[in-house]
């Protein structure tokens, strides 16, 4: 599935991929902001933290999850974009564990220059959201002990 947006359309939500365990969350950037990077943390079970870097103030926004703590052994990857780089898609996998909970097990972010990731362990059902027109302005999903699902908020570009 590729997302195509036309001018004049409001923002649209695409997805989410994964389950509906835990609590819903959502973040949409403001008109004067730009996503400049990500921090993604995962262990062998799931992605458990996602933070955005957003300009103009280069602030770090925690979408969900804490870095460190009792999640070890795990890995956190930081992806910082160049000034002319922007997100054009994301992909990943999700799986249901023995307790019946569904978690995103791996995530990759695709830009106009390269693919960052995967962070986590690719297994289960795969998903991919390439955006050929429009831009990423936010994310939404479900989170419990880890990322249960991930979707995107997209907006048309000039």
Secondary structure, 3 states (H helix, E strand, C coil): CEECCCCCCCCEEEEEEECCCCEEEEEECCCCCEEEEEEEEEECCCEEEEEEEEECCCEEEEEECCCCHHHCCEEEEEEECCCCCCEEEEEEEEEECCCCCEEEEEEEEEECCCEEEEEECCCCEEEEEEECCCEEEEEEEEECCCEEEEEEEEECCC
